Amino acid sequence: MLARHGLRPGPQAVAAVHRRLSGWAAGLRLLALAARRSEDAEAYLKRIDAEQAAVSDFLLAEVLRAQPPATQDLLLCCSLLARVHPDLADALTGRRDGRAVLERLHRANAFTEALPDGWYRLHPMFGGILRLHLRATAPERIDLLHLRAAHWLAAHGRYRAALDHAAEGGAWGLAAQLLVDQLAVGELFTGRDAARLRALFAGMPPGVREPAAELVRAAVHLAEQDAGTALRVLERAEPGLPPEVPAQLAAAFLRADAGRLLGSAALADRAARRAHELAHRAPPGPLARHPELLPLVDADRGSALLWQGRLTEAGQALDAAARVPASPATAELRHDALCRLALIDCLRGWPGRAERRVRAADREAERASLPPDSRTEVADLVLAAAALERDEPAGARAALDRLAAAPGRDPVVALGSAVVRAELHLAQRQPAAALAVLAEVRDTVGRRSAWGRERLAVTACAAHLAAGRPQAAVAALDGVPTSAPDSVVVAARARLAAGRDRRRTLVQLRALRADPAVGSATRARALLLLAQAEPGPEAADGLRLLAEALAAARPERLRRPFRESAGWVRRGLRRRPELAREHPWLPADLLPAEAAAPQPVERLTAREREVLGCAARMLSVQEIAEELVVSPNTVKTHLKSINRKLATGSRREAVRAAERLHLLEED
């Protein structure tokens, strides 16, 4: 129709016009005529809104003013609403004619649509023009109308709409009270409406000091990761909080989140226990409508416990948080909890398992349409650490770069990113740069947690070892408890290099070897240290331990432990060339020349290499299909073709052959 008026608008202009006019042909003709008279028709159409004079003059003159005064008043009052119920219209006008007037307008086709549920809706363009007219002619009525709408909507169980109208009308105390009473404070932190709600309440005037308003103000500060200000607001508000469960539960939840940001396991633990205790007495309806609240508390507690190095307790709390049913309201929460569980896997020495958990969390986030900027930065921390253990510095650097661009202040992430950055420098033979990175955070992040001090000290110990300073490496651990298995291994390496306490060190390493809970990365390092403690790589026990270390690292392709002992591993593989042939996934520079030489093979397609790369990461057929956005049957077809080309009989054999032939390293 625009084209018939000589206009050639682009798709954005057409979409804007369609959205506002909703099929109103007469309005479209009026708009087209006005656009033809403008200097830039395209820009005019894109800016379509209730201020377009050609359309607004027509609607005011031919529709609004053609109605009786009482009907005009009802239309102006209801223009503030997206949808209007006849009883709500009566609450706004103070009369009892809402149903009759709305039904008459609908039958007269006067830009009023009857909806199937008994509600009505004004045409979007008509409603916008009426709102502008109301602001121009009776601005003093607007706040009162919003307040009446808020009270009616709240009384009829429509709390979100009631909250919006209360805020629009400047009734901030009521808006905050609605959020608290409905146990909806968690929606400021997670869910599709979180950003809008935070922006809404960020505009609350500082003079509003009702208890519920103070709770919401503290929540906004916490959502902005300002725990200090949030706690000051909470301490100011708590003496005046009512004894009812909703307010007390909101305060407990906020204290738990402050504990997470401050790295205070004690604060988060006390608050979480209090929240769960109060939940038993909470109104069941609001609690059922907001399933995210208690899992958020569990996630806060788990994160704070993780910061203190209490991995078992942290895992239990985070697992409870991750069990919340998947929904748009819980997608962000689940992604964060699952990625923190992956971080615990990584800290326990299972980087491959950790990466698979992060990939699964990312796939779930994709299905839930969770925007990338709403996903936790913990995911990139785990991916960086896992890439580093596979001796893939480029992948680790890319993940760290994404992490550096994130604005978060989470202490676990701050510490973890510093440690992984330092380890990347070590992988690149830059121990001085690694020590400089650790020094940057030692007095800030490291001082607040015994576990944090341990992580920094152990990484510094590894840096001194890489620089050839074993005595300094041992000194770096002075006064620092090394309880985590990976810490025990680094400390053992330092003592062996410095010639100290050999007997006790070997006892500790043998204990790690015997413990089935020790992760594959930690186990491989412990076994390699034990092997090197033997007289030489030609010793039978040492070579058996090398074979055992290779078997432990093979499922997750953990190359870095072997690169850390590169000279010894090369000599051992020369003594046992069959080990090199069985483990072609090792870095090529560690393998004997005959084991590293590729053999001719029919070339794999790019898609087949992608499938094979996923298979090497031990993904299932379904997981490969989801990652590559193809069907499971397509994946199976590619696997059959791969086995045919490589003359192998299984996925495992194909992966081994591809690693031996370096097919996974092709561009």
Secondary structure per residue as TSV (DSSP state, phi and psi in degrees):
chain	resnum	aa	ss	phi	psi
A	1	M	-	360.0	-37.8
A	2	L	T	-63.6	-38.7
A	3	A	G	-63.0	-34.5
A	4	R	G	-70.2	-14.9
A	5	H	G	-97.4	13.1
A	6	G	T	83.2	15.8
A	7	L	-	-105.3	147.3
A	8	R	-	-128.6	69.0
A	9	P	-	-74.5	152.3
A	10	G	-	-79.5	174.6
A	11	P	H	-62.4	-32.7
A	12	Q	H	-66.6	-41.8
A	13	A	H	-66.1	-42.4
A	14	V	H	-60.8	-42.5
A	15	A	H	-64.5	-40.3
A	16	A	H	-64.0	-44.0
A	17	V	H	-65.2	-44.8
A	18	H	H	-61.7	-41.7
A	19	R	H	-63.4	-39.1
A	20	R	H	-85.3	-34.3
A	21	L	H	-92.5	-20.8
A	22	S	T	48.6	45.9
A	23	G	T	84.9	10.5
A	24	W	-	-80.2	101.2
A	25	A	H	-65.9	-42.7
A	26	A	H	-63.2	-41.3
A	27	G	H	-64.2	-36.6
A	28	L	H	-64.8	-40.3
A	29	R	H	-65.5	-42.7
A	30	L	H	-60.6	-42.4
A	31	L	H	-66.0	-40.2
A	32	A	H	-64.1	-41.3
A	33	L	H	-63.4	-41.9
A	34	A	H	-66.1	-39.5
A	35	A	H	-63.7	-36.2
A	36	R	H	-64.3	-28.1
A	37	R	H	-85.0	-12.2
A	38	S	S	-81.9	162.5
A	39	E	S	-71.1	-33.6
A	40	D	-	-132.6	95.0
A	41	A	H	-62.3	-40.0
A	42	E	H	-61.6	-48.6
A	43	A	H	-63.9	-37.2
A	44	Y	H	-61.5	-44.5
A	45	L	H	-67.9	-38.3
A	46	K	H	-65.0	-30.1
A	47	R	T	-89.2	13.6
A	48	I	-	-55.2	127.8
A	49	D	S	-159.1	-170.9
A	50	A	T	-71.9	-3.1
A	51	E	T	-93.5	-0.6
A	52	Q	-	-66.5	113.5
A	53	A	H	-61.9	-40.2
A	54	A	H	-59.7	-40.6
A	55	V	H	-82.1	-43.5
A	56	S	H	-65.4	-39.7
A	57	D	H	-60.9	-41.6
A	58	F	H	-62.9	-47.4
A	59	L	H	-66.3	-39.9
A	60	L	I	-68.0	-41.5
A	61	A	I	-78.7	-43.3
A	62	E	I	-93.6	-19.5
A	63	V	I	-112.3	-58.7
A	64	L	I	-65.5	-53.3
A	65	R	T	-74.5	-10.0
A	66	A	T	-78.8	-9.1
A	67	Q	S	-92.3	157.7
A	68	P	-	-62.1	156.9
A	69	P	H	-53.4	-41.7
A	70	A	H	-64.0	-38.0
A	71	T	H	-69.5	-40.3
A	72	Q	H	-57.7	-44.0
A	73	D	H	-62.0	-44.0
A	74	L	H	-62.4	-43.1
A	75	L	H	-62.9	-41.8
A	76	L	H	-65.4	-42.5
A	77	C	H	-62.3	-42.7
A	78	C	H	-79.5	-9.0
A	79	S	T	-64.6	-18.9
A	80	L	T	-77.6	-7.1
A	81	L	-	-108.6	142.0
A	82	A	S	-71.3	-38.0
A	83	R	S	-137.9	147.4
A	84	V	B	-131.5	133.4
A	85	H	-	-96.6	147.0
A	86	P	H	-53.9	-40.7
A	87	D	H	-68.4	-32.9
A	88	L	H	-68.0	-39.0
A	89	A	H	-59.9	-40.5
A	90	D	H	-63.3	-39.0
A	91	A	H	-63.9	-32.2
A	92	L	H	-78.4	-41.1
A	93	T	H	-86.6	-22.4
A	94	G	S	79.7	10.9
A	95	R	S	-113.8	-171.9
A	96	R	S	-127.6	25.4
A	97	D	-	-108.5	13.6
A	98	G	H	-58.9	-46.4
A	99	R	H	-63.4	-46.1
A	100	A	H	-65.0	-43.2
A	101	V	H	-65.4	-46.5
A	102	L	H	-64.1	-39.8
A	103	E	H	-66.7	-39.6
A	104	R	H	-64.6	-43.1
A	105	L	H	-61.1	-40.2
A	106	H	H	-64.4	-45.5
A	107	R	H	-65.8	-30.8
A	108	A	T	-83.4	1.6
A	109	N	T	57.5	40.0
A	110	A	S	-94.6	52.8
A	111	F	S	58.6	31.4
A	112	T	E	-129.3	120.7
A	113	E	E	-107.6	132.1
A	114	A	E	-86.0	130.0
A	115	L	-	-97.9	157.5
A	116	P	T	-62.1	-24.0
A	117	D	T	-91.8	13.3
A	118	G	S	91.5	-2.3
A	119	W	-	-94.7	170.9
A	120	Y	E	-129.0	162.5
A	121	R	E	-143.3	132.2
A	122	L	E	-78.6	147.7
A	123	H	-	-55.1	134.9
A	124	P	H	-53.2	-44.3
A	125	M	H	-66.6	-43.2
A	126	F	H	-62.3	-45.0
A	127	G	H	-62.3	-40.1
A	128	G	H	-64.3	-40.7
A	129	I	H	-66.9	-39.2
A	130	L	H	-64.2	-38.3
A	131	R	H	-63.0	-44.2
A	132	L	H	-62.8	-40.1
A	133	H	H	-65.4	-39.7
A	134	L	H	-63.6	-43.0
A	135	R	H	-64.4	-33.4
A	136	A	H	-77.8	-33.0
A	137	T	H	-103.2	-26.9
A	138	A	-	-148.5	60.3
A	139	P	G	-62.7	-24.9
A	140	E	G	-69.0	-14.8
A	141	R	G	-86.8	-18.4
A	142	I	H	-64.8	-48.3
A	143	D	H	-61.3	-40.9
A	144	L	H	-64.9	-39.6
A	145	L	H	-64.5	-42.3
A	146	H	H	-60.9	-41.3
A	147	L	H	-66.1	-42.2
A	148	R	H	-61.6	-42.5
A	149	A	H	-62.5	-42.2
A	150	A	H	-61.2	-45.9
A	151	H	H	-64.5	-42.6
A	152	W	H	-65.8	-45.7
A	153	L	H	-63.7	-40.9
A	154	A	H	-64.3	-40.4
A	155	A	H	-66.4	-20.6
A	156	H	T	-109.0	21.7
A	157	G	T	77.6	13.8
A	158	R	-	-105.2	73.9
A	159	Y	H	-72.3	-36.7
A	160	R	H	-65.6	-45.9
A	161	A	H	-64.0	-38.1
A	162	A	H	-62.5	-42.0
A	163	L	H	-60.5	-45.1
A	164	D	H	-62.5	-42.6
A	165	H	H	-68.7	-36.0
A	166	A	H	-62.5	-43.8
A	167	A	H	-66.2	-41.7
A	168	E	H	-61.2	-33.7
A	169	G	T	-87.0	5.0
A	170	G	T	78.5	8.8
A	171	A	-	-89.3	68.5
A	172	W	H	-65.4	-35.5
A	173	G	H	-60.9	-42.6
A	174	L	H	-66.0	-43.5
A	175	A	H	-59.2	-45.8
A	176	A	H	-66.5	-39.1
A	177	Q	H	-62.3	-39.8
A	178	L	H	-61.5	-43.0
A	179	L	H	-64.0	-42.5
A	180	V	H	-71.4	-46.5
A	181	D	H	-62.0	-30.2
A	182	Q	T	-89.8	10.4
A	183	L	T	54.6	36.9
A	184	A	-	-104.3	12.9
A	185	V	G	-60.7	-31.1
A	186	G	G	-61.7	-21.6
A	187	E	G	-71.2	-11.1
A	188	L	G	-73.9	-14.8
A	189	F	T	-110.8	-27.8
A	190	T	S	-147.0	155.2
A	191	G	S	106.7	163.2
A	192	R	T	-68.7	-21.0
A	193	D	T	-98.5	5.4
A	194	A	H	-62.2	-46.4
A	195	A	H	-63.5	-40.9
A	196	R	H	-65.4	-42.9
A	197	L	H	-63.4	-42.2
A	198	R	H	-61.7	-43.2
A	199	A	H	-64.2	-37.9
A	200	L	H	-61.4	-51.3
A	201	F	H	-79.2	-16.3
A	202	A	H	-63.9	-22.5
A	203	G	T	-86.9	4.3
A	204	M	S	-68.9	127.1
A	205	P	-	-60.3	145.2
A	206	P	T	-64.8	-20.6
A	207	G	T	-76.1	-9.2
A	208	V	-	-78.7	112.7
A	209	R	-	-124.8	17.8
A	210	E	-	-59.3	151.7
A	211	P	H	-53.6	-46.1
A	212	A	H	-63.7	-38.1
A	213	A	H	-64.0	-38.2
A	214	E	H	-66.4	-38.1
A	215	L	H	-62.3	-44.7
A	216	V	H	-67.6	-37.8
A	217	R	H	-60.6	-43.8
A	218	A	H	-62.3	-39.1
A	219	A	H	-63.2	-40.3
A	220	V	H	-63.0	-41.4
A	221	H	H	-62.6	-41.1
A	222	L	H	-66.4	-40.5
A	223	A	H	-62.4	-27.1
A	224	E	T	-89.6	8.0
A	225	Q	T	65.0	34.0
A	226	D	-	-108.7	80.2
A	227	A	H	-69.5	-35.4
A	228	G	H	-61.1	-50.9
A	229	T	H	-63.6	-40.4
A	230	A	H	-59.6	-43.5
A	231	L	H	-66.6	-36.6
A	232	R	H	-63.5	-41.0
A	233	V	H	-65.3	-42.6
A	234	L	H	-61.1	-45.7
A	235	E	H	-63.9	-31.5
A	236	R	H	-72.6	-32.0
A	237	A	H	-88.5	-32.5
A	238	E	G	-59.8	-37.1
A	239	P	G	-60.3	-27.4
A	240	G	G	-98.7	6.0
A	241	L	-	-69.2	139.5
A	242	P	-	-68.1	157.1
A	243	P	S	-75.4	-9.1
A	244	E	S	-61.4	152.2
A	245	V	H	-58.7	-46.0
A	246	P	H	-55.2	-45.6
A	247	A	H	-67.9	-42.5
A	248	Q	H	-66.2	-37.7
A	249	L	H	-67.7	-40.1
A	250	A	H	-61.6	-42.4
A	251	A	H	-63.5	-41.2
A	252	A	H	-64.1	-43.0
A	253	F	H	-59.6	-43.9
A	254	L	H	-66.9	-36.2
A	255	R	H	-66.4	-37.7
A	256	A	H	-62.3	-40.9
A	257	D	H	-69.0	-36.0
A	258	A	H	-62.7	-39.4
A	259	G	H	-60.4	-38.1
A	260	R	H	-62.7	-48.3
A	261	L	H	-67.3	-33.5
A	262	L	H	-86.7	-6.2
A	263	G	T	69.1	28.2
A	264	S	-	-101.4	98.9
A	265	A	H	-64.1	-34.8
A	266	A	H	-63.6	-47.0
A	267	L	H	-63.8	-47.5
A	268	A	H	-64.7	-39.1
A	269	D	H	-67.0	-46.4
A	270	R	H	-60.5	-45.0
A	271	A	H	-66.5	-39.2
A	272	A	H	-65.7	-41.8
A	273	R	H	-63.4	-40.4
A	274	R	H	-63.7	-41.5
A	275	A	H	-63.7	-44.7
A	276	H	H	-66.1	-34.9
A	277	E	H	-65.1	-43.9
A	278	L	H	-68.2	-32.2
A	279	A	H	-60.3	-28.0
A	280	H	T	-66.0	-21.2
A	281	R	T	-109.4	7.0
A	282	A	S	-77.8	152.2
A	283	P	-	-58.7	127.0
A	284	P	H	-64.7	-34.7
A	285	G	H	-61.2	-57.6
A	286	P	H	-59.9	-37.3
A	287	L	H	-65.5	-37.5
A	288	A	H	-69.4	-33.4
A	289	R	H	-75.9	-15.9
A	290	H	-	-127.9	70.5
A	291	P	T	-67.8	-8.2
A	292	E	T	-80.2	-16.8
A	293	L	H	-64.8	-57.2
A	294	L	H	-67.6	-39.2
A	295	P	H	-60.5	-33.5
A	296	L	H	-62.3	-40.3
A	297	V	H	-61.7	-45.4
A	298	D	H	-61.6	-40.9
A	299	A	H	-64.3	-40.7
A	300	D	H	-61.9	-45.1
A	301	R	H	-63.3	-44.5
A	302	G	H	-61.7	-39.8
A	303	S	H	-66.3	-40.7
A	304	A	H	-67.1	-39.2
A	305	L	H	-66.4	-37.1
A	306	L	H	-60.9	-40.9
A	307	W	H	-61.8	-29.7
A	308	Q	T	-89.2	1.4
A	309	G	T	80.0	11.4
A	310	R	-	-88.7	75.2
A	311	L	H	-66.4	-38.4
A	312	T	H	-64.7	-49.0
A	313	E	H	-64.8	-39.5
A	314	A	H	-61.7	-42.9
A	315	G	H	-61.9	-39.7
A	316	Q	H	-64.0	-44.3
A	317	A	H	-66.7	-43.2
A	318	L	H	-69.0	-33.9
A	319	D	H	-64.8	-39.1
A	320	A	H	-62.1	-40.5
A	321	A	H	-65.7	-39.9
A	322	A	H	-72.0	-14.5
A	323	R	T	-82.2	-2.3
A	324	V	S	-61.1	137.5
A	325	P	-	-57.4	140.7
A	326	A	-	-69.4	133.2
A	327	S	S	-164.2	167.1
A	328	P	T	-56.6	-32.6
A	329	A	T	-73.2	-21.6
A	330	T	T	-114.4	2.2
A	331	A	H	-60.9	-45.3
A	332	E	H	-66.6	-40.8
A	333	L	H	-62.7	-46.6
A	334	R	H	-63.3	-41.1
A	335	H	H	-61.1	-43.9
A	336	D	H	-65.1	-46.2
A	337	A	H	-64.0	-43.3
A	338	L	H	-64.6	-38.3
A	339	C	H	-71.3	-33.1
A	340	R	H	-71.2	-34.2
A	341	L	H	-62.6	-37.4
A	342	A	H	-63.7	-38.0
A	343	L	H	-63.4	-38.1
A	344	I	H	-63.2	-42.9
A	345	D	H	-55.3	-44.3
A	346	C	H	-63.6	-44.2
A	347	L	H	-65.3	-26.2
A	348	R	T	-86.6	1.8
A	349	G	T	93.7	21.9
A	350	W	-	-119.6	68.5
A	351	P	H	-64.9	-36.3
A	352	G	H	-64.5	-45.2
A	353	R	H	-60.8	-40.4
A	354	A	H	-63.4	-44.3
A	355	E	H	-63.7	-41.4
A	356	R	H	-62.4	-37.6
A	357	R	H	-66.5	-40.3
A	358	V	H	-64.8	-43.3
A	359	R	H	-60.7	-41.2
A	360	A	H	-64.4	-40.6
A	361	A	H	-63.7	-39.8
A	362	D	H	-66.3	-40.1
A	363	R	H	-63.8	-41.0
A	364	E	H	-63.5	-40.3
A	365	A	H	-63.6	-37.6
A	366	E	H	-62.9	-44.8
A	367	R	H	-63.0	-32.0
A	368	A	T	-85.7	2.0
A	369	S	T	57.6	36.0
A	370	L	-	-76.1	121.1
A	371	P	-	-60.7	147.3
A	372	P	G	-55.2	-35.6
A	373	D	G	-75.9	-3.8
A	374	S	G	-99.8	0.9
A	375	R	S	-93.9	148.2
A	376	T	-	-68.2	142.6
A	377	E	T	-72.3	-11.1
A	378	V	H	-59.4	-31.2
A	379	A	H	-58.6	-46.9
A	380	D	H	-68.4	-31.4
A	381	L	H	-61.7	-45.2
A	382	V	H	-65.7	-43.6
A	383	L	H	-63.9	-36.8
A	384	A	H	-64.7	-45.6
A	385	A	H	-64.6	-40.7
A	386	A	H	-66.5	-41.9
A	387	A	H	-62.2	-38.3
A	388	L	H	-65.2	-40.3
A	389	E	H	-66.8	-27.4
A	390	R	T	-85.6	3.8
A	391	D	T	64.3	47.1
A	392	E	-	-121.0	76.9
A	393	P	H	-62.1	-32.4
A	394	A	H	-64.2	-42.9
A	395	G	H	-64.7	-39.7
A	396	A	H	-64.1	-42.0
A	397	R	H	-65.5	-39.9
A	398	A	H	-62.9	-42.9
A	399	A	H	-66.1	-39.2
A	400	L	H	-66.6	-35.3
A	401	D	H	-64.3	-42.0
A	402	R	H	-63.4	-38.1
A	403	L	H	-65.7	-40.1
A	404	A	H	-65.4	-27.0
A	405	A	H	-80.6	-12.6
A	406	A	-	-77.8	143.9
A	407	P	-	-89.9	7.0
A	408	G	-	-68.7	160.4
A	409	R	-	-121.8	19.2
A	410	D	-	-61.3	125.6
A	411	P	H	-64.4	-34.9
A	412	V	H	-61.5	-43.2
A	413	V	H	-69.6	-40.5
A	414	A	H	-60.6	-45.8
A	415	L	H	-66.5	-48.6
A	416	G	H	-61.1	-41.4
A	417	S	H	-66.3	-36.4
A	418	A	H	-64.3	-43.2
A	419	V	H	-64.2	-45.6
A	420	V	H	-68.1	-36.9
A	421	R	H	-62.0	-41.4
A	422	A	H	-64.1	-41.2
A	423	E	H	-66.7	-32.4
A	424	L	H	-64.3	-41.1
A	425	H	H	-61.4	-39.1
A	426	L	H	-64.9	-40.2
A	427	A	H	-63.1	-25.8
A	428	Q	T	-97.6	13.3
A	429	R	T	62.5	47.0
A	430	Q	-	-128.0	67.1
A	431	P	H	-63.3	-33.6
A	432	A	H	-64.3	-41.2
A	433	A	H	-65.5	-36.3
A	434	A	H	-63.0	-45.7
A	435	L	H	-63.9	-34.0
A	436	A	H	-66.3	-40.2
A	437	V	H	-62.1	-43.5
A	438	L	H	-65.3	-37.1
A	439	A	H	-64.9	-30.7
A	440	E	H	-62.6	-32.7
A	441	V	H	-109.2	-5.7
A	442	R	H	-60.0	-41.4
A	443	D	T	-86.3	-6.8
A	444	T	T	-109.9	-73.7
A	445	V	T	-69.9	-46.1
A	446	G	G	-65.4	-30.0
A	447	R	G	-70.5	-20.7
A	448	R	G	-90.6	1.0
A	449	S	-	-154.8	129.9
A	450	A	H	-61.3	-38.6
A	451	W	H	-66.3	-39.6
A	452	G	H	-62.0	-41.6
A	453	R	H	-62.5	-37.8
A	454	E	H	-62.7	-46.2
A	455	R	H	-61.2	-42.4
A	456	L	H	-67.8	-41.7
A	457	A	H	-66.3	-41.9
A	458	V	H	-64.3	-41.1
A	459	T	H	-67.3	-37.8
A	460	A	H	-63.5	-39.3
A	461	C	H	-58.0	-45.8
A	462	A	H	-62.9	-35.8
A	463	A	H	-66.1	-43.2
A	464	H	H	-64.4	-38.1
A	465	L	H	-62.2	-43.3
A	466	A	H	-63.3	-28.7
A	467	A	T	-85.7	1.1
A	468	G	T	78.9	29.1
A	469	R	-	-120.2	74.0
A	470	P	H	-62.7	-35.8
A	471	Q	H	-66.1	-41.3
A	472	A	H	-65.7	-32.5
A	473	A	H	-63.8	-44.8
A	474	V	H	-64.3	-40.6
A	475	A	H	-64.5	-30.1
A	476	A	H	-62.7	-21.8
A	477	L	T	-97.0	1.3
A	478	D	T	-59.6	127.6
A	479	G	T	75.5	5.5
A	480	V	-	-113.3	119.5
A	481	P	-	-68.3	135.7
A	482	T	-	-116.4	86.1
A	483	S	-	-98.3	-30.2
A	484	A	S	-68.3	144.4
A	485	P	H	-54.6	-41.7
A	486	D	H	-68.8	-30.1
A	487	S	H	-67.7	-39.8
A	488	V	H	-59.3	-39.9
A	489	V	H	-66.7	-44.6
A	490	V	H	-64.5	-42.5
A	491	A	H	-62.4	-38.4
A	492	A	H	-64.0	-41.7
A	493	R	H	-60.5	-41.5
A	494	A	H	-65.3	-44.6
A	495	R	H	-66.4	-40.5
A	496	L	H	-63.9	-41.3
A	497	A	H	-65.8	-32.8
A	498	A	H	-88.4	-2.8
A	499	G	T	71.3	34.4
A	500	R	-	-116.6	139.1
A	501	D	-	47.8	50.8
A	502	R	H	-61.9	-43.2
A	503	R	H	-62.0	-49.0
A	504	R	H	-64.1	-35.6
A	505	T	H	-64.3	-43.9
A	506	L	H	-66.3	-35.4
A	507	V	H	-61.5	-43.4
A	508	Q	H	-63.9	-41.9
A	509	L	H	-66.9	-38.3
A	510	R	H	-66.7	-34.2
A	511	A	H	-64.8	-39.4
A	512	L	H	-65.2	-39.0
A	513	R	H	-61.7	-35.7
A	514	A	H	-83.7	-11.5
A	515	D	-	-89.5	113.6
A	516	P	T	-68.9	-16.8
A	517	A	T	-80.2	-12.4
A	518	V	S	-69.5	132.3
A	519	G	-	-66.9	162.6
A	520	S	H	-64.5	-38.4
A	521	A	H	-66.9	-44.9
A	522	T	H	-65.9	-41.3
A	523	R	H	-62.2	-44.3
A	524	A	H	-60.1	-42.5
A	525	R	H	-66.7	-41.9
A	526	A	H	-62.3	-42.1
A	527	L	H	-65.9	-40.0
A	528	L	H	-65.1	-38.2
A	529	L	H	-64.8	-44.0
A	530	L	H	-60.4	-42.2
A	531	A	H	-62.5	-41.2
A	532	Q	H	-73.1	-18.4
A	533	A	H	-74.8	-15.3
A	534	E	S	-72.6	168.2
A	535	P	S	-56.1	-29.4
A	536	G	-	178.4	169.7
A	537	P	T	-65.8	-17.5
A	538	E	T	-79.9	-10.4
A	539	A	S	-68.5	138.2
A	540	A	H	-60.1	-43.8
A	541	D	H	-63.0	-40.9
A	542	G	H	-62.2	-41.7
A	543	L	H	-70.6	-34.1
A	544	R	H	-64.4	-39.8
A	545	L	H	-67.6	-35.3
A	546	L	H	-61.9	-45.1
A	547	A	H	-61.8	-38.5
A	548	E	H	-66.9	-39.9
A	549	A	H	-64.2	-41.5
A	550	L	H	-63.2	-40.9
A	551	A	H	-64.7	-36.0
A	552	A	H	-69.1	-36.7
A	553	A	H	-86.2	-20.1
A	554	R	G	-59.9	-46.3
A	555	P	G	-58.0	-32.7
A	556	E	G	-105.9	5.0
A	557	R	T	54.7	51.3
A	558	L	-	-87.7	96.7
A	559	R	-	-88.2	-26.9
A	560	R	H	-62.5	-40.2
A	561	P	H	-55.4	-33.9
A	562	F	H	-79.4	-31.7
A	563	R	H	-68.8	-32.4
A	564	E	H	-63.6	-25.6
A	565	S	T	-116.9	42.1
A	566	A	H	-56.9	-48.2
A	567	G	H	-61.2	-45.2
A	568	W	H	-66.7	-41.4
A	569	V	H	-63.7	-40.9
A	570	R	H	-59.3	-45.6
A	571	R	H	-65.0	-39.9
A	572	G	H	-64.4	-40.4
A	573	L	H	-69.5	-30.0
A	574	R	H	-67.7	-34.3
A	575	R	H	-74.0	-31.3
A	576	R	-	-124.8	73.1
A	577	P	H	-60.1	-25.1
A	578	E	H	-63.9	-28.8
A	579	L	H	-66.1	-38.7
A	580	A	H	-63.6	-40.0
A	581	R	H	-68.9	-33.4
A	582	E	H	-77.0	-17.9
A	583	H	-	-129.4	64.2
A	584	P	T	-70.5	-7.1
A	585	W	T	-74.5	-12.1
A	586	L	S	-63.8	157.2
A	587	P	-	-54.0	137.1
A	588	A	G	-58.6	-32.8
A	589	D	G	-74.2	-7.7
A	590	L	G	-93.5	-16.9
A	591	L	S	-87.6	145.4
A	592	P	-	-59.1	151.7
A	593	A	H	-56.4	-40.5
A	594	E	H	-68.6	-30.3
A	595	A	H	-77.4	-27.5
A	596	A	H	-88.3	-10.9
A	597	A	-	-69.8	125.5
A	598	P	-	-74.9	156.6
A	599	Q	-	-112.4	151.4
A	600	P	-	-60.3	145.4
A	601	V	-	-156.6	150.1
A	602	E	-	-62.2	133.2
A	603	R	-	-67.1	135.5
A	604	L	-	-83.4	147.9
A	605	T	-	-74.2	166.4
A	606	A	H	-60.6	-41.6
A	607	R	H	-66.7	-37.7
A	608	E	H	-64.6	-37.6
A	609	R	H	-65.7	-36.9
A	610	E	H	-62.2	-45.6
A	611	V	H	-62.5	-42.8
A	612	L	H	-66.2	-37.3
A	613	G	H	-62.3	-40.6
A	614	C	H	-65.0	-40.6
A	615	A	H	-62.8	-35.8
A	616	A	H	-65.3	-25.9
A	617	R	T	-87.1	8.6
A	618	M	T	65.7	32.3
A	619	L	-	-79.9	147.9
A	620	S	-	-75.7	169.7
A	621	V	H	-58.0	-43.8
A	622	Q	H	-63.0	-42.4
A	623	E	H	-66.1	-39.1
A	624	I	H	-63.0	-42.8
A	625	A	H	-60.0	-42.8
A	626	E	H	-67.8	-39.8
A	627	E	H	-68.7	-37.8
A	628	L	H	-94.9	-0.4
A	629	V	T	56.9	52.9
A	630	V	S	-135.0	175.2
A	631	S	-	-83.3	155.8
A	632	P	H	-57.6	-35.0
A	633	N	H	-64.8	-36.0
A	634	T	H	-64.5	-39.8
A	635	V	H	-61.5	-44.8
A	636	K	H	-62.2	-38.1
A	637	T	H	-62.9	-44.0
A	638	H	H	-62.8	-40.8
A	639	L	H	-64.0	-39.2
A	640	K	H	-62.5	-42.7
A	641	S	H	-64.7	-39.0
A	642	I	H	-63.1	-46.5
A	643	N	H	-62.4	-36.9
A	644	R	H	-65.1	-46.1
A	645	K	H	-68.6	-33.3
A	646	L	H	-95.6	-0.7
A	647	A	T	57.1	45.3
A	648	T	-	-118.2	164.8
A	649	G	S	-112.6	-0.4
A	650	S	S	-156.9	166.9
A	651	R	H	-60.1	-42.8
A	652	R	H	-61.2	-45.4
A	653	E	H	-64.5	-37.9
A	654	A	H	-63.7	-41.6
A	655	V	H	-63.1	-44.4
A	656	R	H	-61.0	-44.0
A	657	A	H	-64.3	-41.9
A	658	A	H	-64.2	-38.3
A	659	E	H	-68.1	-39.3
A	660	R	H	-64.6	-35.7
A	661	L	T	-93.9	3.0
A	662	H	T	59.6	31.6
A	663	L	G	-72.2	-27.9
A	664	L	G	-76.3	-8.9
A	665	E	G	-96.9	-0.9
A	666	E	-	-70.5	152.6
A	667	D	-	-74.6	360.0
